[in-house]
Amino acid sequence: MTGAPARTGPRVLRVYTLALIAWLVLPIAVMVLFGFNDTRSRQNFRWEGFTLKWYTHLFDKADLTTAVLNSLTIALFSTAISTVLGTLAGLALGRYRFRGRGAATLLLLMAIACPELVMGASLLSMFVTFGLPRGYPTVLAAHVMFSVAFVAVTVRARAAGLDPSVDEAARDLGAGPWTRFRLVTLPMLRPGVAAGALLAFVLSIDDVVITGFTGGATVTFPLWIYGSTRTGTPPQVNVMGTLIFMVGIVIAVVLARRAARRR
């Protein structure tokens, strides 16, 4: 009698896991499928046949192309800036003890836990108070401000587990501060830095609320999709989303293979 529950438990867990994965993948599969829909209406919600023409007419809508370029460039720039700032902050918080360390950590956690609505409204108030016109620069600054906390917390967790004896050995061998950081500390921090950078990129490229508060006339890909739902979402949106998703899959696979080789 005891063997049956022992065999049933793993099976139920596998079925539950597969069902959960299917539930998560289903919206993505629908998005990919309707990128091939031969629709003739403004609403791309009903399957009307298979076609590849939307991939050849991907850039026919100039405003959609501009929105995608805005999202990609803002995500890349904000990721680069927040990765540098967050890595330095995370290293300081995870490796050194100084006055205000606890308050700085609490501030980072508050930035992560803060609702996007509150952060967007506060950033809008700050930009209006200082008389800054809303546009591409304010969106970039806003994305850096909410992304840097995620990078810092990720790198902090990695830095807290570093072996200080490795840095001390490099110091005994005559390596200076910059050489130790470049050849010893940074390679050990690389997994945390990469994870934080990917997280910052994903958070930036799909943000709607904060960008809506701080964007002004600048339209990003998520804002364009949100606005198009009232007039009709073209199939190019599904194609753009599919391509962005595939790029993310390729990056994840490459990083996973590199991590497997390193292990």
C-alpha positions in Angstrom: 0.0 0.0 0.0 2.9 2.4 0.6 4.3 1.9 -2.9 1.3 3.3 -4.8 1.4 6.8 -3.2 5.2 6.9 -3.6 4.7 6.2 -7.4 1.7 8.5 -7.8 3.4 11.5 -6.2 6.1 12.0 -8.9 3.5 11.4 -11.7 1.2 14.1 -10.3 4.1 16.5 -10.0 5.2 15.9 -13.6 1.6 16.4 -14.9 1.3 19.5 -12.8 4.6 20.8 -14.2 3.7 20.1 -17.8 0.3 21.8 -17.3 1.9 24.9 -15.8 4.5 25.1 -18.7 1.7 24.7 -21.2 -0.3 27.5 -19.5 2.7 29.8 -19.7 3.6 28.9 -23.3 0.0 29.1 -24.7 -0.2 33.0 -25.0 3.3 33.0 -26.7 2.1 30.2 -29.1 -1.0 32.2 -30.0 1.2 35.3 -30.7 3.5 33.3 -33.0 0.5 31.7 -34.8 -1.3 34.9 -35.5 1.9 36.4 -37.0 1.1 34.0 -39.9 -2.7 34.9 -40.1 -3.9 36.0 -43.5 -6.3 38.5 -42.0 -8.0 41.2 -44.1 -9.6 43.1 -41.3 -8.2 45.6 -38.8 -8.6 43.1 -36.0 -6.2 40.2 -35.9 -8.3 38.0 -33.6 -9.8 35.4 -36.0 -7.8 32.8 -38.0 -8.4 33.4 -41.8 -5.5 31.4 -43.4 -1.8 30.9 -43.4 0.6 33.5 -45.0 4.2 34.7 -44.7 3.5 38.2 -46.1 3.6 39.9 -42.8 7.2 38.9 -42.4 8.0 40.6 -45.8 5.9 43.6 -44.9 7.3 43.9 -41.4 8.3 47.6 -41.7 5.4 48.9 -43.7 4.0 50.8 -40.6 6.6 53.5 -40.0 5.2 54.5 -36.6 5.4 50.9 -35.4 9.0 50.6 -36.6 9.9 53.8 -34.8 8.2 52.5 -31.6 10.2 49.3 -31.8 13.5 51.1 -32.4 12.7 53.4 -29.4 12.1 50.4 -27.2 15.3 48.6 -28.3 17.6 51.6 -28.0 16.1 52.7 -24.6 16.5 49.1 -23.3 20.1 48.8 -24.5 21.2 52.2 -23.2 19.4 51.8 -19.9 20.8 48.3 -19.5 24.3 49.5 -20.1 24.1 52.4 -17.7 22.2 50.5 -15.0 24.6 47.6 -15.2 27.6 49.7 -14.6 26.0 51.7 -11.7 24.3 48.6 -10.2 27.4 46.5 -10.4 29.5 49.1 -8.5 26.7 49.5 -5.9 26.1 45.8 -5.5 29.8 45.2 -5.1 30.1 47.8 -2.4 27.0 46.6 -0.5 28.0 42.9 -0.7 31.7 43.1 0.0 32.3 46.1 2.3 30.9 47.4 5.6 30.3 51.1 5.9 28.0 53.6 7.6 24.7 53.7 5.8 25.0 50.3 4.2 21.8 49.0 5.7 19.9 52.2 4.7 21.2 51.8 1.1 20.1 48.2 0.9 16.7 49.1 2.3 16.4 51.9 -0.3 17.2 49.4 -3.1 14.6 47.0 -1.9 12.0 49.8 -1.6 12.7 50.7 -5.2 12.0 47.1 -6.3 8.9 46.8 -4.2 7.5 50.2 -5.2 4.4 49.9 -7.5 5.0 51.2 -11.0 2.1 53.6 -10.7 3.7 55.3 -7.7 7.2 55.4 -9.3 5.8 56.7 -12.6 3.8 59.5 -10.8 6.7 60.5 -8.7 9.1 60.6 -11.6 6.6 62.7 -13.5 6.3 65.1 -10.6 10.1 65.4 -10.4 10.5 66.1 -14.2 7.7 68.7 -14.1 9.1 70.4 -10.9 12.5 70.8 -12.6 10.9 71.9 -15.9 12.3 69.0 -17.9 10.3 68.3 -21.1 9.1 64.7 -21.3 10.5 62.6 -24.1 13.3 60.1 -25.0 15.8 61.4 -22.4 13.3 61.3 -19.5 12.2 57.8 -20.4 15.8 56.7 -20.5 16.5 58.3 -17.1 13.3 56.7 -15.6 14.3 53.2 -16.9 17.8 53.6 -15.4 16.3 54.6 -12.1 14.1 51.5 -11.7 16.6 49.0 -13.4 19.6 49.9 -11.3 18.1 48.5 -8.1 17.5 45.1 -9.7 21.1 44.9 -11.0 22.5 46.1 -7.6 20.5 43.5 -5.6 21.5 40.7 -8.0 25.2 41.6 -8.0 25.1 42.1 -4.2 24.0 38.5 -3.7 26.9 37.3 -5.9 29.4 39.6 -4.2 28.4 38.4 -0.7 29.5 34.9 -1.6 32.9 35.7 -3.0 36.0 34.3 -1.3 38.0 37.3 0.0 41.2 35.2 0.1 41.4 35.2 -3.7 41.6 39.0 -3.7 44.1 39.0 -0.9 46.2 36.5 -2.9 46.2 38.8 -5.9 47.2 41.7 -3.7 50.1 39.7 -2.2 51.3 39.0 -5.8 51.5 42.8 -6.4 48.2 43.4 -8.3 46.9 46.9 -7.9 43.2 47.8 -7.2 42.2 48.2 -10.9 44.1 45.0 -11.9 42.4 43.0 -9.1 39.0 44.3 -10.0 39.5 43.6 -13.8 41.2 40.2 -13.6 39.9 38.8 -10.3 36.7 40.4 -9.0 34.9 41.1 -12.2 35.2 37.6 -13.6 33.8 36.1 -10.4 31.0 38.6 -10.5 30.2 37.9 -14.2 27.2 35.5 -13.6 25.5 38.1 -11.3 26.3 40.9 -13.7 24.9 39.0 -16.7 21.7 38.1 -14.8 21.2 41.7 -13.6 21.8 43.0 -17.1 19.2 40.6 -18.6 16.7 41.5 -16.0 17.2 45.2 -16.6 16.8 44.7 -20.4 13.6 42.7 -20.0 12.1 45.2 -17.5 12.9 48.1 -19.7 11.7 46.7 -23.1 8.2 45.7 -21.8 7.5 48.7 -19.4 4.2 50.5 -20.0 3.2 52.4 -16.9 6.4 54.3 -16.1 7.0 55.0 -19.8 3.5 56.3 -20.1 4.0 58.8 -17.3 7.4 60.0 -18.5 7.4 59.5 -22.3 5.5 62.6 -23.5 5.5 62.3 -27.3 7.9 59.3 -27.3 6.1 56.1 -28.1 7.6 52.7 -27.3 6.6 49.3 -28.6 4.4 48.4 -25.5 2.7 51.9 -25.6 2.0 51.5 -29.3 0.4 48.1 -28.8 -1.7 49.5 -25.9 -2.9 52.3 -28.1 -3.6 50.1 -31.1 -6.0 47.8 -29.1 -8.7 50.5 -29.6 -8.3 50.8 -33.4 -7.0 47.4 -34.4 -3.8 45.5 -33.8 -2.0 44.6 -37.1 -0.3 41.3 -37.6 3.1 43.0 -37.6 2.8 43.4 -33.9 2.7 39.6 -33.6 5.7 39.3 -35.9 7.7 41.9 -33.9 6.8 40.1 -30.7 7.8 36.8 -32.1 11.2 38.1 -33.3 11.9 39.7 -29.9 11.0 36.5 -28.1 13.2 34.4 -30.4 16.2 36.7 -29.7 15.6 36.3 -26.0 15.5 32.5 -26.4 18.8 32.5 -28.3 20.5 34.7 -25.7 19.2 32.4 -22.9 20.4 29.3 -24.7 23.8 30.8 -25.3 24.2 31.8 -21.7 23.0 28.4 -20.4 25.5 26.6 -22.7 28.4 28.9 -21.5 27.5 28.3 -17.9 27.3 24.5 -18.5 30.8 24.6 -20.1 32.2 26.6 -17.2 30.8 24.1 -14.7 
